[in-house]
Structure formats: structure tokens, C-alpha cells
């Protein structure tokens, strides 16, 4: 059998199980799906600021990887600016959040160390752990302090090793927040000198905290977190990410992160987009957008009848018929994605609703009406 015949059969098997992934175009639908939480992709003010920044750069391609010809004063200055904005000692820009997470977990934990991670941690962390030399890896029940404590007790028997705790400040499928303050206190109750907390702030960046600095900054626990990962491709309407860390950790990643070492650095226009977005976070217009976004989130909660207030822009609507419901939404001009196994556990299939600053109250009411009328029974087109 030829290779493509094998591929075709594998894909057919996946399609029969309802798991086949396809690229699609839905630009004409009302967006309740994307990570463009602040609706910056259509913000004229940010677009003008970006074009001005690109003109200031005066260049296009980076010229190579950071360790060859792709390093320059513009990217180093940007790293310093972002680090200061987030109250961090240092930062290292990566081409994506995925690359950053893979790098952190593949090279930072040493062979005898422990990695303890929330069971719903992002796939990029799992890929990093697969490459890690640290084979002592434990998952704990989602957001459970008691379960985390049990893992720490087990890992703490060997007092020679470091312990890494991996969580997300906001989880991408549920939209709930990690109990970061409690995690910090729990870690301190063990051995704070060898317990290191790593927080992925991808879905909190631009949404939560003063000037969108994230949940860690909102809680004022910057000094208690070993590494923070902020991504630029969601609320900030750009691409890439930054690892906020100590200067020593930055130096270590530069030497041992394979995605960093062997990837061409981000081009100047991408960096200009990032810089323009961070300048935007410090404007009055951003403050108005952030306030508007949270008003829309609270409005959804009110008319949908949410059991408790939403903690982020992401709302997971658990249902037995997510694909049919998403198709019904599409037929009514609304884009809301079905999330099914294996992306989420069996029995936790859902419609993933993302509220945006520019969603109108009328659009939200239309979506809620569809959910109310079809959530308990299969949707019919």
C-alpha cells in the first residue's frame, strides 16, 4: 500500500469517528468563536499605530535565528519594555506560545526533577514534557488544591530535586481561572526554594488585570511565579509570545531551547505589531474596551442564567449535541465552535462561546435564545 493510501484510510477512520479536522472560512458570521477578545483585529486606531511602527522599523525580514543574524536592538528593546510592563526581571520572545511551552518543559526541568501539572494543561506543555529529561511527571485534578497537595507530598519525599507546578491562569476550554493565590501559598508551605510555579497567561493577556497585564499581576504575586508565558496572538491581535523569567533562566533558554536556537526570528512587522499592541494596552481606549468586554460578559451571564459569574471571555456550554448546535448557530449567522473528544474529555463536549468587546447586546441575545431553545435536545436545521 502506498503512503497516501495509508493516510487516506487513517483519515477515513478518523472521519467515521467524527474527529476529522478541516480548515474552514466563516468571515461572514457573527464571531462568538475567535480569541480576538478585545476586537482589535478591526480596530482602526491600532492599525494606524502598527503602520506607524512598521515605518519606524524600516526593515522587513529578521535575517536569521537570534543566535545568528536575527538578533537586533529592536527586539531586545521590545523584550525589556514588555518585561517592565509585566514587572518581570527579564523576557525572551518566542515565535509562538507553543514553541515557548515546548522549550520550557523540554529543557528547564533536570533529569531527577518533578513536573506536576493540571490535568487540563495545554497540549504544548504535554509535548514539552515528552521531550523532557525529567520523567517524574504527575497530573492533578483540575484546579484541585487538595489533589495538588497530594502530588507535592509524593514529590517532596526526595528533598534533592526541584518541583515544577504547571498551570494556566485561564483555561482555554472552560474559561475558569486557576486558584493561583492558593497554589502559591501551598507551594510555600513545602519548600519554596525548590518549588517553581509556571503560569501560562495566554488567555488572560489583555483581558484580566490592570492594563491587561494578566491574572498574576492582578493578584500581585509576580515575585512568587518562576515563569510566566504571555502570548500575543489572542487578545493582542498579533503573533508570538514572551517568557517572563529571571535573567539566568533567560540565558539558559537561549542556550538550550531548540525551537529558539533553530528558528528564524520574528520579522520586523510582527515585532512592530507586538509593540503597537503593548502601547495600546496603556491607552484610555484600551481601558474603555476592557470595560466594555466585561460588561458584555456579565450581560451574557445575566440573560443566559449562568450558575456563577464568568471568570473570562471564554464560556463552555456543556451539551450533548455540540456539532448539531454549532450547525444551527451557523444557519442563523453565528459562529460558535463545537469542542468534542479528544480535545475535551468524553462527557464534557460543549459549545465554546467567546465573548468579544464588539459583540452587541442583540447578537448576544440571539445566541442565548438559540442555546436556551436547543441545548437539551438535538438541534434541527
N, C-alpha and C positions, 0 to 999 in steps of 0.2 A: 504494500500500500504506500502510495506517495505521501509525502509530508502533509500537503494541503488536503488530501483526503482524510488523513487523521485529524487535522484541525477542524475540518468540516463536521466530522462525526462528533467530536468533542463539543463543538458549538451547538449542534442539534440536540445533544443530550442536555446541555445547559438550557436551551430554549424550551424543551419539554418540561423542565422543572420550573419554568417561569423565571429564570435567573439571567437571561441573555441581556447584556448591556448594549445600548445603541446610542449613537450621537443623534441629537435632535435640535431643531430650530423652533423656538417659541417666542420670538421677539414681539409678536403681535398680541400676546396675552398679558393680562394684569399680573404683575410679579408678586407672588407670595412664596417664592422659592429661593431666590438667589441670596448670596451673602452680602449683597450691596445694601447693608442695613441703613446707612445714612443717605442712601440715594445719591451718592456722589458721582456715579458714572454719568449722570446727566446734569451735573452742577456746572453752570457756566462760569462762576467765579473761580472754581478750582481749575477748570480747563484753561482759563486765561493765565492763572498763576503758573500752571505747568508749562505753557508755551513760553512764558517769560523766563522760566528757569532753564528750559532747554536752550533758549537763545543765549543765556548767560554761560551755560556749559561750553557751547561752541563745538562740541565733538559728538560723535555717534558711538561707534563700537569701542569696547574696552581694550581690545588688543591682545587678550590672553587671560590666563588664570592670574590670581592675585600674586602668586609666588614667582610669576614670570614678568609679563609686561602689562598685566591688568590692574596693577595697584597704582593709585594716584591720589593726589591731595584731596580731590573732591569726595571720594568715597571714604577716606579716613576722617575728613572733617564731618561728614554726614554721620558716621558712627559715633563720633564724640557728641554731636548735637543730640542724637536720639538717646544716647546713654544718659546724658544730663537731664533730658526731658523726663525720663523714667526714673531718675535718681538711682542710677547704677554706676559702678566703678568703670565699666568698660563694655564694649559691644563688638560683635563680629557679624557682618552681613553675609547671609547665605542666599542662594538663588531661589530657594523655596523653603517653606516651613517643613516640608517632607525631608528635604536634604538636611536641614538643621537637626531634626529629631533623630534621624538615622545616625548622623555624626555624633551627637551627644551620647547616645546609648551604645554605639558601637565602640567608641574609643575611651570615654571617660572612666567608666567603672573598670576596676582592675580584676584580675582572674579570681581572687578569693572574695570579692565584694558581693553584696546582695542588692538586687533590684526588686523593690516592692511596688506594684503598680495597680491602679484602679482597674477593675475588670473591663471598663468601657473606654480604656485609653485608646488613642488614635492608632490606626494601622501603621503609621510611620514609626511609632515607638516599638511596636512589635517587630518591624523589620530591623530596626537598630539593635534590639535585644538578640535577634537571631545571629547577628554578626558579632555580638559582644563576647569577650573572653570571660565575662562574669556569668557563670552558669547557674548560680544560685538566684533563681527568679521565682517570685511568689505574687499571685494576684489576690486582691481582697475585694469583698463585696462592695458594689458601687456606693461610694460616699459613706461607708460604714466606719465610724471611728473605732468601734469595738473590734471589727474584723481587722482593721489596720493594726490595732494594738496586739492582736494575736500574732500577726505576721512579724511585728517588731520584736516580740518576746522570743519567737523562734530564731530570728536572725541575730538577736543580741547575745545568744549563748557564746558565740565566738567573738571575743572582745578585741580581736586583732583587725577585724575587717570593717570597711566602710559600708554604710547602708544608704541607698538612694530610694527616695519616695517619689514616684511619678504620678502626677495628676494634671487635669485640665481645670482651669478656673471656671470655664463654661463648657459644658459637653455638647458636642455638635448635633447629636440626635435628640437629646432630651431637653436641652436648653437650661438644665439646672446647674447650680454652682457647687463647686467643691467647698466643703467646710474648712477653708484654709486656716482660719484662726485656731480652730480646734486641732488641726493637723500640726500646726507649728507648736502648740503647747504640748501635744503628745510627744512629738519628736524631742522636745527639750527635756521631757521627763525621763527619757532614756539617756543617751549620750550625745549631747548636742555637738560635740567636737567631731563626731564621725557619722552623723546622720544628716543627709543632704537632701533638701526638697527641690524638685524640679517642676516648674509650673508652665504649662502651655497656655498662653493667653490669647490664642488665635481669635476666638470668638468674643473676647472681652475688649480687645483693642478697638478704640474709637467709640465704644458703646457704654462701657462702665468706667466709673471713676472720674476724677477731675480732669477735664480736657481729654477724656477718653484714654487715660493712662493705664486702665485695666483694674482688675479686682485687687491685685497685690497692693497697688498704690492706694486704692480706696480704703483698704484696711490698715494702711500704714505699716506693712510688715516687710518692706523691701529688704531690710538687713537680715531677715530670717530666711530668705529664699536663696538657694545656691545658684540656680539658673532660672531665668525667665525667657520664654520664647514669645516674641511678638511677630505676627505676620502682617504683611502689607496688602495682601490680595483679597481681603474681605471688606470690612467697613472702610478701609483707607483707599480702596479703588486703585490699587497698583499691583505690584507683584514682588516676591522676595520676602525675606524675614531677617530678624536680628536676634542673636543670642546675647542676652544681657547677663554678665558674669563678672568675676574678678579678672584682673589683668593677667594673673597666672593662668587661669582657665582659658582665657582668650589665646594666650601664647601656646598653650598645649593643643588647642583645637587647630590652630594654624599648622602645627607640626604633624598632627595625627588624623585629622578629618579628611578622609579620602574624597568625599564629594567636594570639599572646599579646595583641596590641593589640585584635583584633576579636572575641575570645571572652569570654563571660561567665565570671567567675572561679568556681572550685570552690565549691560550697555549704559551709556550716559543718559539716554532718555528715560530708562527705567529708574535710574537713581534720581533724576530730576523729578519724576513723578512722586517718588517717595518723599523727597524733600518738600515738594509743594504740599503734599498731604499733611506732613507734620507741621508745616507753617499754618495750614488751615485749622488744625486742631487748637491753635492758640488764638483764634479769632472769635468775635462775638457771633458771627454767622454759624460757626460750629456749635456754640452753646445753644443757639436757637434750634438748630437741627436736632441736637441730642435731646433737648426738652421735648420737641415735637415727637420724636421717635418714642419716647417713654409714654407720652400721652396716648399715642396710637396703641401701644402695647396694653396699657391699662384699659383703653376702650374695648379692645378685643376681649380681655378678661371679663369685663362687665357684661357685655351682651352675650358672650358665649356661655357665661356661667362657670368660669374656671373655679376649681375647688380651692385654689390658693393663688396669690398673685404670681405672675410670671417673673422669672429672675433674669430674663434676657430677651433678645429678639426672637429666639427660637422656641416654638411651641410644638411639642409632639402630641398629635391627636391619635391616640391608640384606637384602632378599629380592626374589624375582621375582613374588611373589603377595601384595602387601600388602593389597589390598582383600578377597581371599578369607580371608586370615589374620585380618584385623580382624573380619570377619563371624563367623568361627569363635570368636574370643575372646568376641564379644558373645553368641553362643549358649551359652557357658559362664559367662556372668555377669561378664565382664571388659571394661572399656573401654580399648582401646589403638588409637590412630588410625593409619590408613594415610596416608602422605605420598607424593604422586606428583608427576610433572612437571605444571605448571611450577614448583611450589613448591620442588622439588629437581631437579637435572639428570637427564636420561634415563640410565637405568642405575644410578641411586642411589636408586631407590624403596625405601621402608622402612616398617617399623612404628616409630613413635616412642613409646618407653616412658619414662614419667616416674615415678620412684620418690618416694614420699611418706613422711613420718615415721610416719604411722599405718597404712601398709600392713603387714600381718602377714607373718611368715615363711611361713605356709601359703599366703597369697594369692600371694606371690612365687613359691613353688614351683609352684603351679598354673599361673601364667603361663609359667614356664620350661618346664614339661612340654609345654604347647601349642606353644611355639616349637621345642623340640627335635624334636617329632614331626611338625611340619608346615612347617618353614622351607624345606626343599629341594623340596617338591612342593606342587602346588596344594591348599589346604585344602578339605575337603569337609564340608558341613553335615550 
